[in-house]
Amino acid sequence: MQAICEFLAQVLAAAPNNFGFLLLAATGAMLAERSGLGVLCLEAFATLGAVAAACAVTHAGLNLGGEWGLAVGAVAGAMVGLLHWWVVRIGRVDAVVNAIVLNLLAPAVALFVLKFGLNREQISRVIDAPLQSNAAVVWVIGCVAVAGMFFVAWAWHRNRSQRNSPQGLSPAMLLAVGLLLLVCALLAWCGRGDLRAGLPVHLPFAVLLFALAALALERGKVSRWIAAVGKDAEEAALAGVPVGQVRLVTGLLCGAMCGLAGAGLVLGHVNSFSKGVVAERGYLAVAAVVLGGWRWRGVALACLVLSLFGGTQTQLQGGVLGTALPFALPYVAVVCYLFFRRGEIRVPRELMRLLREPLPSLKFRVGLILARGTARDASVNQYLLEWWQRKGGRLVAEGSDIPLEPVPVSKPLRTPESLGRVQKHLARLARRHSHIVGVGSPMIGPFSEFAKQAGDWPRLAIIDGEDAMADEWEEPRIHGLQFAEDQQGAPAGYLAAQAATLIGKPSVVFLGGAPLPAVRRWADGFRRGVQGYNRANNSSSGFVAVSFFQDFVGQTDAGFLDEWAARRLTEYFVEFRGVGIVCQACGKASRGVLDAVHKARMKGHVVFVVSTDWASEVKSGKPPFGGPDDAVLFVVERRLEQRIAEWVNHDRGVASRALPRGPRGGNLLCCSARTGWAHVRGLPAELEDAWSKAAQELKKNGR
Amino acid sequence: MTNVFRRVLLNRLPPWLPSKSQTAVVAGLGQFVATLLAVAALAVPFAWTSDVTWGEAMSSEFSSPASLLLRALHYAAPLILAGLAAALAGQAGLINAGIEGQLCLGAFVTAVWAGNYGFMSWCPDVLRTMLSLFLAIGFGAALGFICGWGRARRNVHEVLSSLFLGFAAIYTINALLGFPMLREAGGGAATREISQTASRFLRWPELLSARATPADFVLPCLLVSAAAWFLYRTYPGLWLRGVGVNPEAHDRQRVGWSGVRMQILALTLSGAVAGIVGWQYILGDGRQYPDAFRPGYGWLGLGLAFAARHKLGWILWGGGCLGFAKALATGLSNRLSWPSETAALTDAAVLAAVFLARRWYDRHKPWSND
């Protein structure tokens, strides 16, 4: 019994050191990770903070006191936190990768600094900083704690006077924070004289900063900002939250707290510095944050438990479990908790977006995607919106409209009310912003409501179907493209067959999304075009297949599924059957086709025949297709092709300014069944000549 | 002339217009030059204070350019394999942060199975070596499978589970080394050495020097080729990549494959390759599992895979550069008396070079939009 009591007493005695470090580091990590900045590099922050503090205290030229050593450690940690933020945010490096590199670098940098700063390999038992002169530290901590307690009392009184106020803090929260501040003040009082005499030097700091962080995370604008940024950075940015600054501040704070923890470790606990002084406590702090579910109560409890584990480790070393096995215990415990817990851990959503693309830049002030879709196609809208954001556009609103053809759906579709609401919303947005691009929407319907409300918006491009043609299209501010399926498919098929022959892969395939009548008409026209080319030129360009994703995967009610089916189908045709030309008229699934052909292009020259869906993308400067040396065929129809051609050809308008210029000068081939070739630029000479000739023939034949 | 002027000044494009392969070659060469510069930058402060000249240091450490290349190959092999392990998970959009633990587990299993312990004395050395390979693969894959299962079924983030499982494995192995039956007789806390004949398996045919084995060259090429074939020429590979680019597409009933299974498969394969790294280390270089074994290959491989954006060719070349830098830094550190741990600075610089080269390539290759 006595042995057990002694064991427990020793465990408890060893716990505060670990607790101070873990609480400080975990508080910083909690702040940063709740704002979506992943910090697996607490180890690096703490190591560099520790070496900076050790150098500051032991360097003969500096000869700083212990409190200055803590400050130097905190500043060094903050600098590394700043570096981490900068690399992640500006350098667009994944946070996990940067953390790994920093963790690799930190011991090496520490040794480098020691070698050249102090001319020794490690600082062993030489840190004898005059921590006795810590009156300033005690006063600062005590004053902040007392002020915090006054604030808590005031908030309590305010809560009582304003019951049911949504802004108020809960009594439990106030009680907890008040107690924490009281403990902090007591710790500061107990530690006066010589902080190292009894309690670890960083423990009062840890408790104080943790209390302040808990307050900051629970109420006020800061808490809302951090929560918003952690939940969805794009939405937060649209709501006016300075995403970058929030993450910068939390990254700095995290680095500073970890640096302080490292400095406290070497100055107040270990009393020496070596490259492994932090001994993976940083990873344990991450574990504490995970165990605590990114909530301050849970994190505090997890830190307490893990620090007791740390004390147990110290006592168990050399026992029956050996020296190493106790070190495995916390990790095993964390893994067991993660695997066998009940319920979900509420991870900040932004933190889980590993490998995500960087936040959109402000090059495009506004992008609006109005997706084609049925009532069951909310996922399509969502997909397109996400894709737009990934490509750098900013989300303003989403709308839903009606299907191309009546297809079975679960909800009632187009109603005047819903359409009017969407258009009013569009108009409001259009008035507010300068550039709006509408994509898809084959049956958005008459735009009278929209045009009435839009006011003085400058530019709108709508890609639409034939049946949306209405008098409102004469409105000069609306630039629309029309879709005439079979007429448009025929020249496309003709040209595709010709291009396939030219590149030596005389087979083409047509890929469509759903076998809707309009798409079938387009495919029929395409087939006729291929046959026409073969007849005219006595050629044998093979028309491989008309393939629809819906037939392939069973159903296509979600955009990303279409995309993946498209990718899969295209890879099959291009890579396994050697198809040279892929013609697609599949709207939202086009990216799958394009990506697959993009990769397959390593093996040969593949030409896209892209339908009108992507015209607006080109105009907005972000064409979804691969790149500058492709021949991109736009097939447009009716009244607007000339306008498109003007946009493309001349240095005015959105398109010509934003178009990427390829090695051969350009990439756009604009074609119409009525006007022939509007623009040929930047193609291989033989292809250009042949296609021009073909265009003249087409024009002559009136096809 | 006007066009050139416009390209250079207005569009900030080079006057020459390289193809994709030319761009890749330029990026790769730049990466190699950056590697050399990184080593030189680290060596200069030490060489400044040392009496040994550069030429002396190089000639005394590397007898010929071939020996330098062989040494680089020797260092590069585990890095390439670790990078491949990370890339297999990365292709599925996952991060295997526990490669270090998985390779330690593979190494430990190999050391015990192929070591001079009585319980395997009946088994011929070659067979024992082969069995140890399967065991290393199995144990590494098992660790990866747990992480994949946790990710797919329990929604445990694979970074956390693999990281902490890796640490747990490392410390548990270190604890097991304390048992007398596993420890080297009369020695420290390390396993017994495996026999020469068992380790000769990797050295056959013995054409190269003692430091570099043919396996250093064959194994990475073989595994990278196999991985490339799997990823780019098979449907499971396509599905795995598909899950990586769009994890939300894993609806088996809709698209025909199970994203959950692909996630588990990716992490299992990643763990298996990490186990092979440990196997190769023990049979090729270490010949016993030392106390507190933390080679660092796992972290470097992870960094390499991310810097190379999980592209296998880039991992191969980047790993070669990293091995070259390691060989140079290790050799020079012996002569110029700098702390060997500071070689991590070179590693980080080379990783940065790979990252920048890859980014430069992505921006300047003819197809640069994606």
Interface residues (C-beta under 8 A of the other chain):
Chain A: L40 V93 D94 V96 V97 I100 V101 N103 L104 L105 P107 A108 V109 L111 F112 K115 F116 E121 K275 E280 Y283 V286 A287 V290 L321 G322 T323 A324 L325 F327 A328 Y331 V332 V334 V335 L338 F339 E344 V347 M352 L354 L355 V553 G554 Q555 A558 F560 L561 E563 W564 A565 R567 R568 E571 D595 H598 R601 M602 K622 P623 P624 F625 G626 G627 P628 D629 D630 P660 R661 G662 P663 R664 G665
Chain B: N3 R7 N11 L13 L17 P18 K20 P45 G90 G93 I95 A97 G150 R154 N155 V156 H157 V159 L160 S161 L163 F164 L165 F167 A168 I170 Y171 T172 I173 N174 A175 L177 G178 L238 G242 N246 E248 A249 D251 Q253 R254 V255 G256 G296 W299 L300 L302 G303 F306 A307 W338 P339 E341 T342 A343 A344 L345 D347 A348 L351 A352 F355 P366 W367 S368 N369 D370
